[in-house]
């Protein structure tokens, strides 16, 4: 059943309100004029006019009383099948409306304000805020009954989405006096970033000394000997294997297993994605978010600690992201939730943010800095990291730019957002 009233615009901070009645005749001045006609008709003995005016006034009074009582004892609830998802997944939104009184509702309309980023299986009515729309449902409700509506929402884009409030509109049987109430039902849906294998991003597994075997001999662990070889002039005498040297009648040195430590701190420079050349950076920014999330996922799978630091104002707290390194499964969940909330709004300059945070990290931590356009201060920051005993690694998102590249630091370019989007589409089909 369709309601006779259009979706209202909720007033922020107001729990209930009454829109204008349908037509000027049913307003205050119209009813006063009708009462004057009734009195004049009674004075002059116009019985038919008195009857008609009396019927109109009686119907208006009954409708007004019905409208005033229509939303008493009416309660709305929202249920979500999931509140944390990955892109490409769906959730079921269920609205339940209960009429807990003897007076029936000949018509009722429920308008749930949801973000347009959560694509429903039905069309949305334009909302009062940019990026939001009303998910409208209408029906009639008898006394002491309830009704439920189900809608399927597609979560196709990373983000932190707020659902609500809900506007319930009803009134008298004629629709003369519609009345609405805004119920502050607020729920949040978190859509995590897309995760990719590091090979898909073009990032090798490069980390310093530790407990995980590496593919390249960047650092060697002196506690893990895997063989011997002939001595060369640059070898340390501490690595000489004397028993093997005696057997071979020439100096032999130990060969150590190349290992890496995955104690990683991920830094995302949000202000580096704010280009002034008019280039749309949204695609690069999403690729940067997915890159950080994918590295965090990889490190946690290796059971090694990883932390996250982002100079962005989160929409729920207004503070930047500071998650110290950890290796638990909950650590990965915290990182993914934080990345889902990150928007392209820096909390301050990245150089000041990095300088204020790196001092709290253990010596030898690998700092992976993810940027788009290299900042002017980046070479100085990288030099300071090396001098302080950290191991910096830079991942540049988008097209490679030579300015700001420090040749003494491991520097990789992630520049295939189009291919990654196609890969993600194939994986979700």
C-alpha positions as CSV (number, residue, x, y, z in Angstrom):
1,X,0.0,0.0,0.0
2,X,1.4,3.4,-0.9
3,X,1.1,6.2,1.6
4,X,-0.5,9.5,0.6
5,X,2.5,11.5,1.9
6,X,5.9,12.1,0.4
7,X,9.1,11.3,2.3
8,X,9.7,14.1,4.8
9,X,13.0,15.8,5.4
10,X,14.1,15.1,9.0
11,X,15.0,18.0,11.2
12,X,18.3,17.3,13.0
13,X,18.0,17.0,16.7
14,X,14.2,17.0,16.7
15,X,12.4,13.8,17.7
16,X,9.0,14.6,16.1
17,X,7.2,17.2,14.1
18,X,4.0,17.8,12.2
19,X,4.1,18.9,8.6
20,X,1.6,21.2,7.1
21,X,-1.9,19.8,6.6
22,X,-3.1,18.8,3.2
23,X,-4.6,22.0,1.7
24,X,-5.2,25.5,3.2
25,X,-8.9,24.7,3.9
26,X,-7.8,22.3,6.7
27,X,-5.4,24.7,8.3
28,X,-6.1,26.9,11.3
29,X,-7.4,29.9,9.4
30,X,-9.5,27.6,7.0
31,X,-11.2,25.9,10.0
32,X,-11.9,29.3,11.6
33,X,-13.4,30.5,8.4
34,X,-15.5,27.3,8.2
35,X,-16.7,27.9,11.8
36,X,-17.7,31.4,10.9
37,X,-19.7,30.1,8.0
38,X,-21.4,27.6,10.3
39,X,-22.4,30.4,12.7
40,X,-23.7,32.7,10.0
41,X,-25.6,29.8,8.4
42,X,-27.2,28.9,11.7
43,X,-28.0,32.6,12.3
44,X,-29.8,32.9,9.0
45,X,-31.4,29.4,9.2
46,X,-29.5,27.7,6.3
47,X,-29.8,24.1,7.5
48,X,-28.0,22.5,4.5
49,X,-25.0,24.8,4.9
50,X,-25.0,24.1,8.7
51,X,-25.0,20.4,8.0
52,X,-22.2,20.6,5.4
53,X,-20.0,22.9,7.6
54,X,-20.7,20.7,10.6
55,X,-19.6,17.6,8.7
56,X,-16.4,19.3,7.5
57,X,-15.5,20.5,11.0
58,X,-16.3,17.2,12.6
59,X,-14.2,15.3,10.0
60,X,-11.4,17.7,10.5
61,X,-11.5,17.4,14.3
62,X,-11.7,13.6,14.2
63,X,-8.8,13.5,11.7
64,X,-6.7,15.9,13.8
65,X,-7.2,13.7,16.9
66,X,-6.5,10.6,15.0
67,X,-3.3,12.1,13.6
68,X,-2.2,13.2,17.1
69,X,-2.6,9.7,18.4
70,X,-1.3,7.9,15.3
71,X,2.4,7.6,16.3
72,X,1.8,6.9,20.0
73,X,3.0,3.4,20.8
74,X,4.7,3.1,17.4
75,X,8.3,1.7,17.5
76,X,10.8,1.0,14.8
77,X,13.8,-1.3,14.9
78,X,16.6,-1.9,12.4
79,X,18.5,-5.2,12.1
80,X,21.7,-5.8,10.0
81,X,22.9,-9.3,9.1
82,X,26.5,-8.0,9.1
83,X,28.3,-4.8,10.1
84,X,31.8,-5.6,8.8
85,X,32.3,-6.8,5.3
86,X,34.8,-6.8,2.3
87,X,34.0,-5.1,-1.0
88,X,31.7,-7.1,-3.2
89,X,29.7,-8.6,-0.3
90,X,26.1,-8.0,0.7
91,X,24.2,-7.4,3.9
92,X,20.5,-7.7,4.6
93,X,18.8,-4.8,6.2
94,X,15.5,-5.5,8.1
95,X,13.2,-2.9,9.4
96,X,10.5,-3.8,11.9
97,X,7.6,-1.5,12.8
98,X,5.3,-2.3,15.8
99,X,2.0,-0.7,16.6
100,X,1.4,-1.1,20.3
101,X,-2.0,0.5,20.7
102,X,-5.7,-0.1,19.9
103,X,-5.8,2.6,17.2
104,X,-4.9,1.2,13.8
105,X,-2.7,2.9,11.2
106,X,-4.5,3.2,7.9
107,X,-1.2,4.1,6.3
108,X,2.3,4.4,7.5
109,X,5.6,5.2,5.7
110,X,9.1,4.4,7.1
111,X,12.0,6.3,5.5
112,X,15.4,5.0,6.5
113,X,18.3,7.4,5.6
114,X,21.2,5.4,4.3
115,X,24.4,6.3,2.4
116,X,24.2,6.0,-1.4
117,X,27.5,4.1,-1.2
118,X,25.5,1.1,0.1
119,X,23.6,0.2,-3.1
120,X,20.2,-1.2,-2.2
121,X,18.1,-3.5,-4.5
122,X,15.5,-0.7,-4.8
123,X,15.8,2.9,-5.7
124,X,16.4,5.6,-3.1
125,X,14.4,8.8,-2.6
126,X,16.8,11.9,-2.5
127,X,17.8,12.6,1.1
128,X,18.4,15.8,3.0
129,X,22.2,15.4,3.1
130,X,24.7,15.0,0.2
131,X,25.6,11.3,-0.3
132,X,22.4,10.0,1.5
133,X,19.0,8.8,0.3
134,X,15.8,7.5,1.9
135,X,15.0,3.9,1.7
136,X,11.2,4.1,1.8
137,X,8.6,1.4,2.7
138,X,4.9,1.8,3.2
139,X,2.0,-0.3,4.5
140,X,-1.1,-0.3,6.7
141,X,-1.0,-1.6,10.3
142,X,-3.8,-2.9,12.5
143,X,-3.9,-2.7,16.3
144,X,-1.2,-4.5,18.2
145,X,0.5,-5.8,15.1
146,X,3.9,-5.6,13.5
147,X,5.4,-5.6,10.0
148,X,8.9,-6.1,8.6
149,X,10.6,-5.1,5.4
150,X,13.8,-6.7,4.0
151,X,16.3,-5.0,1.7
152,X,19.6,-6.2,0.3
153,X,22.5,-3.7,0.3
154,X,25.6,-4.2,-1.9
155,X,28.9,-3.0,-0.3
156,X,31.1,-2.3,-3.3
157,X,33.4,0.4,-1.9
158,X,35.6,0.7,1.1
159,X,34.3,3.1,3.8
160,X,32.7,3.8,7.1
161,X,29.0,4.1,6.6
162,X,26.4,5.5,9.0
163,X,22.8,4.4,8.7
164,X,19.9,6.5,10.1
165,X,18.0,8.2,11.5
166,X,14.6,6.7,10.6
167,X,11.5,8.9,9.9
168,X,8.1,7.3,10.5
169,X,5.2,9.1,9.0
170,X,1.5,8.4,9.5
171,X,-1.8,10.2,10.2
172,X,-5.5,10.1,9.9
173,X,-7.4,7.8,7.5
174,X,-8.0,10.7,5.0
175,X,-4.4,11.8,5.0
176,X,-5.4,15.4,6.0
177,X,-2.9,15.7,8.8
178,X,0.2,13.7,8.3
179,X,2.5,13.5,11.3
180,X,6.1,12.4,11.4
181,X,8.6,11.4,14.1
182,X,12.3,11.0,13.8
183,X,13.8,8.0,15.6
184,X,17.5,8.2,16.2
185,X,18.4,4.7,15.1
186,X,22.0,4.9,14.1
187,X,24.1,2.0,13.0
188,X,27.5,1.8,11.3
189,X,28.7,-0.5,8.6
190,X,32.5,-1.0,8.0
191,X,33.6,-2.1,4.5
192,X,37.2,-3.2,4.7
193,X,39.8,-2.4,2.0
194,X,40.5,-4.9,-0.8
195,X,43.3,-7.3,-0.1
196,X,45.8,-8.4,-2.7
197,X,48.8,-10.7,-2.7
198,X,52.1,-8.8,-2.6
199,X,53.1,-10.3,-5.9
200,X,50.0,-8.7,-7.5
201,X,51.1,-5.4,-6.1
202,X,54.6,-5.9,-7.3
203,X,56.1,-5.7,-3.8
204,X,58.9,-8.2,-2.9
205,X,59.4,-9.7,0.5
206,X,62.2,-7.5,1.8
207,X,62.7,-7.2,5.6
208,X,65.8,-7.1,7.9
209,X,67.3,-9.6,10.4
210,X,64.8,-11.8,12.3
211,X,63.1,-15.2,12.3
212,X,61.6,-15.7,8.9
213,X,63.5,-17.0,5.9
214,X,64.0,-14.5,3.1
215,X,64.2,-15.0,-0.6
216,X,67.2,-12.7,-1.0
217,X,70.4,-12.4,1.1
218,X,69.9,-9.0,2.5
219,X,70.8,-9.9,6.1
220,X,72.3,-13.1,7.5
221,X,71.4,-14.6,10.9
222,X,74.7,-15.7,12.6
223,X,72.7,-18.2,14.8
224,X,71.6,-20.2,11.7
225,X,74.4,-22.0,9.9
226,X,73.5,-23.9,6.7
227,X,76.9,-24.8,5.3
228,X,80.4,-23.8,4.6
229,X,82.4,-22.2,1.7
230,X,85.9,-21.1,0.9
231,X,87.2,-18.1,2.7
232,X,87.4,-14.8,1.0
233,X,89.3,-11.6,2.1
234,X,86.2,-9.7,3.1
235,X,85.0,-12.5,5.5
236,X,85.2,-12.0,9.2
237,X,87.5,-14.4,11.1
238,X,84.7,-14.9,13.6
239,X,82.9,-16.9,10.9
240,X,85.7,-19.3,10.2
241,X,84.7,-23.0,10.6
242,X,88.0,-24.4,12.0
243,X,87.0,-28.1,11.9
244,X,86.0,-27.8,8.3
245,X,89.1,-25.9,7.5
246,X,91.2,-28.7,9.0
247,X,89.4,-31.3,6.9
248,X,89.8,-29.3,3.6
249,X,93.3,-28.1,4.4
250,X,92.2,-24.5,3.6
251,X,90.1,-21.9,5.4
252,X,86.4,-22.4,5.3
253,X,83.7,-20.0,6.6
254,X,80.2,-20.6,7.7
255,X,77.3,-19.9,5.4
256,X,74.3,-18.4,7.3
257,X,70.6,-18.6,6.5
258,X,69.3,-15.3,5.2
259,X,66.4,-14.2,7.4
260,X,64.1,-11.3,7.8
261,X,62.2,-9.8,10.7
262,X,58.7,-8.7,10.0
263,X,58.5,-6.0,12.7
264,X,56.9,-3.4,10.5
265,X,55.4,0.0,11.0
266,X,53.2,1.1,8.1
267,X,52.9,4.9,7.5
268,X,50.4,6.3,5.0
269,X,51.1,9.9,4.0
270,X,47.6,11.2,3.3
271,X,48.7,14.7,2.3
272,X,50.8,13.3,-0.5
273,X,47.6,12.2,-2.3
274,X,46.3,15.8,-2.5
275,X,47.7,16.8,-5.8
276,X,47.4,20.4,-7.0
277,X,47.6,19.6,-10.7
278,X,43.9,18.8,-11.1
279,X,44.5,15.0,-11.3
280,X,41.8,12.8,-9.8
281,X,43.6,11.0,-6.9
282,X,40.7,8.9,-5.7
283,X,41.8,5.8,-7.5
284,X,45.5,6.1,-6.4
285,X,44.3,6.8,-2.8
286,X,42.2,3.6,-2.8
287,X,45.1,1.7,-4.2
288,X,47.3,3.1,-1.4
289,X,44.8,2.0,1.2
290,X,44.7,-1.5,-0.3
291,X,48.5,-1.7,-0.4
292,X,48.8,-0.9,3.3
293,X,46.0,-3.4,4.1
294,X,47.6,-6.1,2.0
295,X,51.0,-5.7,3.6
296,X,49.5,-5.7,7.1
297,X,47.6,-8.9,6.2
298,X,50.8,-10.5,4.9
299,X,52.9,-9.6,8.0
300,X,50.2,-10.9,10.4
301,X,50.1,-14.2,8.4
302,X,53.8,-14.5,9.1
303,X,52.9,-14.1,12.9
304,X,55.1,-11.0,13.1
305,X,54.2,-7.6,14.6
306,X,52.9,-4.8,12.4
307,X,51.5,-1.3,13.3
308,X,49.7,1.4,11.5
309,X,50.1,5.2,11.5
310,X,48.1,7.5,9.3
311,X,47.9,11.3,9.4
312,X,44.2,11.4,8.6
313,X,41.2,12.8,10.6
314,X,39.0,9.8,11.2
315,X,35.3,10.6,10.8
316,X,34.3,9.1,14.1
317,X,37.0,10.6,16.3
318,X,38.7,13.3,14.3
319,X,42.1,11.9,15.4
320,X,44.9,10.3,13.3
321,X,45.5,6.6,13.3
322,X,48.1,5.3,15.9
323,X,48.1,1.5,16.3
324,X,51.4,0.2,17.9
325,X,52.9,-3.0,16.4
326,X,51.2,-6.3,17.3
327,X,50.9,-9.7,15.8
328,X,47.5,-11.0,16.9
329,X,44.5,-11.6,14.7
330,X,42.7,-8.8,16.5
331,X,45.6,-6.5,15.5
332,X,44.7,-7.1,11.8
333,X,41.0,-6.4,12.5
334,X,41.9,-3.1,14.2
335,X,44.1,-2.1,11.2
336,X,41.5,-3.0,8.6
337,X,38.8,-1.1,10.6
338,X,41.0,1.9,10.8
339,X,41.8,1.9,7.1
340,X,38.1,1.5,6.3
341,X,37.6,4.9,8.1
342,X,40.5,6.8,6.5
343,X,39.4,9.7,4.3
344,X,41.4,12.1,2.2
345,X,41.6,14.7,5.0
346,X,45.0,15.0,6.6
347,X,45.3,15.9,10.3
348,X,48.5,17.7,9.6
349,X,51.8,17.5,7.7
350,X,53.2,14.0,7.3
351,X,56.8,15.0,8.2
352,X,55.7,16.3,11.6
353,X,53.5,13.3,12.1
354,X,56.4,10.9,11.3
355,X,58.9,12.6,13.5
356,X,56.5,12.5,16.4
357,X,55.8,8.8,16.0
358,X,59.0,7.0,15.1
359,X,60.6,7.6,18.5
360,X,58.1,5.2,20.1
361,X,59.1,2.3,17.8
362,X,61.7,-0.3,18.6
363,X,65.2,0.0,17.1
364,X,65.5,-1.9,13.8
365,X,61.8,-1.6,12.9
366,X,61.1,-1.6,9.2
367,X,59.2,1.6,8.4
368,X,57.2,1.3,5.2
369,X,56.1,4.7,4.0
370,X,53.3,4.8,1.4
371,X,53.1,8.0,-0.6
372,X,51.7,9.2,-3.9
373,X,53.6,12.4,-4.8
374,X,56.9,12.4,-3.0
375,X,57.0,15.1,-0.3
376,X,59.9,17.7,-0.4
377,X,60.9,16.7,3.1
378,X,60.9,13.0,2.4
379,X,64.7,12.6,1.7
380,X,65.6,14.3,4.9
381,X,63.1,12.1,6.8
382,X,64.5,8.9,5.3
383,X,68.1,9.9,6.2
384,X,67.0,10.6,9.7
385,X,65.3,7.2,10.0
386,X,68.5,5.4,8.8
387,X,70.7,7.3,11.3
388,X,68.2,6.5,14.1
389,X,68.6,2.7,13.4
390,X,65.4,2.1,11.5
391,X,65.1,0.5,8.0
392,X,62.9,2.7,5.7
393,X,61.2,1.4,2.6
394,X,59.1,3.6,0.4
395,X,56.1,2.5,-1.8
396,X,55.0,5.1,-4.3
397,X,51.5,4.8,-5.6
398,X,50.7,5.9,-9.1
399,X,53.1,7.0,-11.8
400,X,56.8,7.1,-10.8
401,X,58.3,10.5,-10.3
402,X,62.0,11.0,-10.0
403,X,61.9,14.0,-7.7
404,X,62.4,13.1,-4.1
405,X,63.7,9.5,-4.8
406,X,66.4,8.4,-2.4
407,X,68.6,5.9,-4.2
408,X,70.0,4.7,-0.8
409,X,66.5,3.5,0.3
410,X,64.5,0.6,-1.1
411,X,61.9,2.3,-3.3
412,X,59.1,0.5,-5.2
413,X,56.4,1.8,-7.4
414,X,52.8,0.4,-7.3
415,X,51.3,1.7,-10.5
416,X,48.7,-0.7,-11.6
417,X,45.3,0.4,-10.2
418,X,43.4,-0.6,-13.3
419,X,44.8,-4.1,-13.4
420,X,44.1,-4.5,-9.7
421,X,40.5,-3.4,-10.2
422,X,40.1,-5.9,-13.0
423,X,41.7,-8.6,-10.9
424,X,39.3,-7.9,-8.0
425,X,36.3,-8.0,-10.3
426,X,37.3,-11.5,-11.5
427,X,37.9,-12.7,-8.0
428,X,34.4,-11.6,-6.8
429,X,32.5,-13.0,-9.8
